[in-house]
């Protein structure tokens, strides 16, 4: 009986915590709830199609959607995979535009997964630590030591600060910003 009570308490606590996070994220997002929902449906649908296709690894491509504009970011093995990812996104209901940032995998590159993960962690730490920006509105990806920023912010100043943080990351090769100001 005590185990059941403990399990129920843990589950309820997790549900409460997770719903609190969802409410927080919805509250600080520049989009209204309807736009957030539509973008989430689009992203989920595209990811599901990518997983089903089995031609592209869902681990190699991230999908971010903001106001119907889809950003595909990652690495692919071939141009055929790149084209498949783009057409998969374009043929998804609700998609207004597809912006691909898909690089061909380069085994000769000295920038590896560990470097990309480290750089992404450093950037996220800087964004979270900056109280003048809402870091939850911005997605960060690092591909071959190139930082790609997507999201929606409230002001041009906020966008510039985010880009500045990205450029300050050690070993960064380039910063590409698709951040929208709303």
C-alpha positions as a printed Julia matrix, in Angstrom:
182×3 Matrix{Float64}:
  0.0    0.0     0.0
  2.8    2.38    0.86
  4.52   1.67   -2.49
  1.31   2.46   -4.39
  0.89   5.72   -2.51
  4.51   6.65   -3.2
  4.13   5.84   -6.92
  0.94   7.9    -7.18
  2.62  10.8    -5.39
  5.63  10.69   -7.73
  3.41  10.56  -10.83
  1.23  13.44   -9.64
  4.3   15.5    -8.75
  5.8   14.91  -12.2
  2.53  15.82  -13.92
  2.22  18.99  -11.86
  5.85  19.94  -12.53
  5.66  19.23  -16.26
  2.4   21.1   -16.67
  3.96  24.01  -14.79
  6.84  24.03  -17.28
  4.38  23.96  -20.17
  2.43  26.87  -18.69
  5.64  28.83  -18.14
  6.86  28.19  -21.7
  3.48  29.2   -23.12
  3.44  32.36  -21.04
  6.87  33.62  -22.12
  6.53  32.67  -25.79
  5.99  35.55  -28.23
  3.37  33.49  -30.13
 -0.21  33.03  -28.98
 -1.38  29.59  -27.8
 -2.98  28.76  -31.15
  0.25  29.5   -33.06
  2.29  27.5   -30.53
 -0.07  24.55  -30.91
 -0.01  24.68  -34.72
  3.79  24.86  -34.75
  4.04  21.91  -32.36
  1.72  19.83  -34.56
  3.78  20.68  -37.66
  7.08  19.81  -35.95
  5.73  16.54  -34.57
  4.23  15.54  -37.92
  7.5   16.19  -39.77
  9.54  14.27  -37.19
  7.11  11.35  -37.41
  7.45  11.33  -41.22
 11.26  11.42  -40.98
 11.29   8.49  -38.56
  8.9    6.51  -40.78
 10.93   7.2   -43.93
 13.99   5.45  -42.52
 16.14   7.24  -45.1
 17.1   10.05  -42.72
 18.11   9.69  -39.09
 15.87  11.76  -36.83
 18.93  12.11  -34.6
 20.82  13.95  -37.35
 18.16  16.54  -38.2
 16.34  18.84  -35.81
 13.03  20.42  -36.75
 11.95  23.79  -35.36
  8.75  25.56  -36.39
  7.82  29.17  -35.74
  4.65  30.67  -37.25
  4.46  27.95  -39.9
  8.06  28.45  -41.0
 10.02  25.19  -40.63
 13.76  25.12  -39.98
 15.6   21.88  -40.74
 19.02  21.87  -39.11
 21.59  19.11  -39.09
 23.74  16.76  -41.13
 22.82  14.35  -43.9
 24.72  11.63  -45.75
 23.76  12.78  -49.25
 22.0   15.4   -51.33
 19.19  12.87  -51.84
 18.63  12.78  -48.05
 18.68  16.58  -47.95
 16.06  16.76  -50.7
 13.93  14.11  -48.98
 13.98  16.06  -45.71
 13.0   19.29  -47.48
 10.18  17.71  -49.5
  8.91  15.89  -46.4
  8.63  19.23  -44.6
  7.12  21.05  -47.58
  4.43  18.38  -47.99
  3.22  18.76  -44.42
 -0.07  20.52  -43.75
  0.34  24.02  -42.32
  3.91  24.57  -43.52
  4.31  28.0   -45.11
  8.04  27.9   -45.78
 10.99  25.55  -45.29
 14.44  26.88  -44.41
 17.08  24.13  -44.65
 20.45  24.28  -42.91
 21.52  20.75  -43.79
 25.22  20.1   -44.26
 26.73  16.99  -45.78
 28.51  14.87  -43.18
 32.25  15.35  -43.32
 34.28  12.57  -41.74
 37.49  14.59  -42.29
 36.23  17.47  -40.13
 38.01  17.93  -36.82
 34.85  19.3   -35.23
 32.99  16.33  -33.85
 29.91  15.56  -31.82
 31.67  16.29  -28.52
 32.68  19.74  -29.76
 29.15  20.48  -30.97
 27.57  19.36  -27.68
 30.09  21.35  -25.63
 29.53  24.49  -27.69
 25.74  24.12  -27.43
 25.98  23.71  -23.64
 28.21  26.78  -23.33
 25.79  28.85  -25.39
 22.72  27.68  -23.47
 24.46  28.45  -20.18
 25.23  31.99  -21.38
 21.65  32.52  -22.59
 20.1   31.21  -19.37
 22.45  33.41  -17.35
 21.47  36.58  -19.22
 18.43  38.0   -17.43
 17.71  40.43  -20.28
 16.66  37.7   -22.72
 14.05  34.94  -22.7
 16.23  31.99  -23.62
 13.21  29.65  -23.74
 12.09  31.34  -26.97
 15.27  30.42  -28.83
 16.44  27.06  -30.15
 20.16  26.53  -30.55
 21.79  23.92  -32.75
 25.46  23.34  -33.48
 26.49  21.57  -36.69
 30.16  21.14  -37.58
 31.04  23.92  -35.08
 28.55  26.33  -36.73
 25.86  27.75  -34.46
 22.34  28.03  -35.83
 19.75  30.09  -33.94
 15.98  29.87  -34.47
 13.11  31.33  -32.53
 11.09  34.44  -31.84
 12.05  37.32  -29.58
 10.38  40.57  -28.62
 13.06  43.1   -29.55
 15.98  43.65  -31.9
 18.18  44.28  -28.86
 17.34  40.83  -27.51
 18.17  39.24  -30.88
 21.51  41.07  -31.03
 22.43  39.94  -27.5
 21.7   36.31  -28.38
 23.88  36.53  -31.5
 26.62  38.19  -29.43
 26.54  35.29  -26.94
 26.75  32.8   -29.82
 29.76  34.54  -31.37
 31.53  34.48  -27.99
 31.49  30.67  -27.82
 35.05  29.34  -28.18
 35.83  27.51  -31.46
 32.65  28.71  -33.22
 33.15  28.87  -36.98
 30.04  30.85  -37.85
 26.72  31.98  -36.43
 23.58  31.84  -38.55
 20.55  33.53  -37.06
 17.01  32.84  -38.2
 15.62  34.58  -35.11
 12.47  36.56  -35.84
 11.55  39.74  -33.98
  7.84  39.92  -33.27
